[in-house]
Amino acid sequence: MHKLNTHTGGTLYETPSKLYIQPHDEPEEALVINRQTGEISLSQMFLNDFMPSNTKTQPINGIIGIKHLIDSSYLIVITNASLVGNIFGNDVYKIDDTLMIPIKSAKGPSSTTEQAKWRATYLEMLDSVLKTPSFYFSYTYDLTNCLQRNHSIAANIKMDSSMYTLEPYNYCDKRFLWNDHLLSNFDRSDFRIARYLITMILGFVSVNMNALGHGLNWTLISRRSVRRAGTRFNSRGIDRDGNVANFVETEQILDRENTRLSFVQIRGSIPLFWSQKPGYKYKPKIEIHNENHGAAMEKHITELQSIYGDISLACLIDQRGHEGNLANEFGQKIVQIQKYYNVRYHYFDFHKECSKMRWNRLSILIERMEEELLAHGFFGVNGADVFRRQTGVVRSNCIDSLDRTNVIQSMIAQYVLQLQLSVFAEGAVNFGTIRLIDFPIFMDTFKNVWADNADALSIQYAGTPALKTDFTRTGQRTHTGMLKDGLNSLTRYVCNNYLDTYRQDAIDLFLGNYNGYPSPLYRPMELVVSYTSTIPLTIVMTTLVALYYIFRWDLFE
């Protein structure tokens, strides 16, 4: 299997002229950054022999990258990370704290008061992104790639020995590499320098060792794409390159000793040119733009097929109301696409089908897709021997590709998990016939992890935890859960209308897509003051929304 070989943390030494990063595992070497010229090099000198007495030291977990801001540059490092779990002997960490260290001083005649002001704003924006509680990395495991892609890379390297000389970042899936822009300042073709740099994803990771007993481990990984990344009302639909908003790949891994099984599914915004402008309404009007939808959708489908194989689309939006026009337009475009592409399409009006608490009707969609799920299969490898491959993928969406999508994806994952378990049951005397209902403790874990995954992805895109997670956690819809959803929906309204422009600017700055100054409403504290000045209205809105939600649970996404 393809593996990374990154230094496992080290010590940062800061002097007036240079920054030194000394790795723990090779203390005789150091990465050196010249603070005057910005030159990056390696040193074989023993640092303790020549460091000034006033040198600042800082233990670090790794280097995220370098960001240029106006007339200065900053080294971004990880200062604290917590162990999430171990995947196939590879530790996976969640980033807890980071530090931005100025490389080249901006103090001088060329640095104006205006520049200093904007530099401080940009640093604040970067820090807001880095504080997102869902960045993950591993020193040895490539989290950007699913297990099937990782094994394909390893097989290609084995066939072509010249690939050993390539930088490890050539193998990363750039769709999910969130610090790719920040790493571009380093010479990653130099393997020795590349070993100092971590690769990180944004999404969700949960590792559950011996979750089903018998040495069976269960892992869930979600990878958020950097393409068309952003916030709920600022990033909708598709672009002309075929990239969609809120695209996430979610992988379920089941393993025992050397046998490893992986199942992948994806989500993403409806692949049309459409938008919703924030305003006073909770549900802004959906605008479908006069663009070449077909050409962009073809690019999207073509890329998905090249990566995942056969495509099955599950669309969960309403047939009527403000979503109806979008549902009709999407359906018409799919009919045209199906003339040239082998794409299966399943439309399921989630709110209509499951109205009046009829959540058992979700099984209808799973039954419709059963033949395709069996045909797509899942990836399986024993040691270095691949014995099965996943040949297709289910792409789910609702309006936000969050709440309804989370419910369906968890049900699909549960269906496939039963199939994965059958692999371990075959010919295993100690296992017999394995059924999920025989693992009630694990099923509680399964439901809660999927709900945690839903919350993490929702916070990243919509600014609040997911809705409808009471069903994911318990298997039934509750009035308490609906009340919680009402309050979360109100919070979404405030975030999406008054905070998300700033969040979008910050994400674009982090990814290298930023062109312009931040939104005038760029300071969160100013917004808090403005928001709290309308407390009576807020109380009224909260009460009305919560009560209405109890009786009309399908009011929101």
RARAMO-V785518 format. One record per helix or strand of 3 or more residues. SS is the DSSP state (H for helix, E for strand). FROM is the first residue (numbers start at 1). TO is the last residue. If there is no record, write none. Layout:
ss=SS from=FROM to=TO
ss=SS from=FROM to=TO
//
This chain:
ss=E from=10 to=14
ss=E from=18 to=23
ss=E from=30 to=34
ss=E from=40 to=43
ss=H from=47 to=49
ss=E from=56 to=60
ss=E from=62 to=69
ss=E from=72 to=87
ss=E from=90 to=102
ss=H from=113 to=130
ss=E from=135 to=137
ss=H from=147 to=159
ss=H from=161 to=165
ss=H from=168 to=170
ss=H from=174 to=176
ss=H from=180 to=183
ss=H from=191 to=194
ss=E from=200 to=208
ss=E from=217 to=224
ss=E from=248 to=256
ss=E from=259 to=267
ss=E from=274 to=276
ss=E from=286 to=288
ss=H from=293 to=308
ss=E from=310 to=315
ss=H from=321 to=337
ss=E from=343 to=347
ss=H from=350 to=353
ss=H from=355 to=357
ss=H from=359 to=376
ss=E from=379 to=382
ss=E from=385 to=388
ss=E from=392 to=397
ss=H from=403 to=425
ss=H from=436 to=438
ss=H from=440 to=462
ss=H from=469 to=474
ss=H from=479 to=498
ss=H from=500 to=511
ss=H from=524 to=532
ss=H from=535 to=551
//
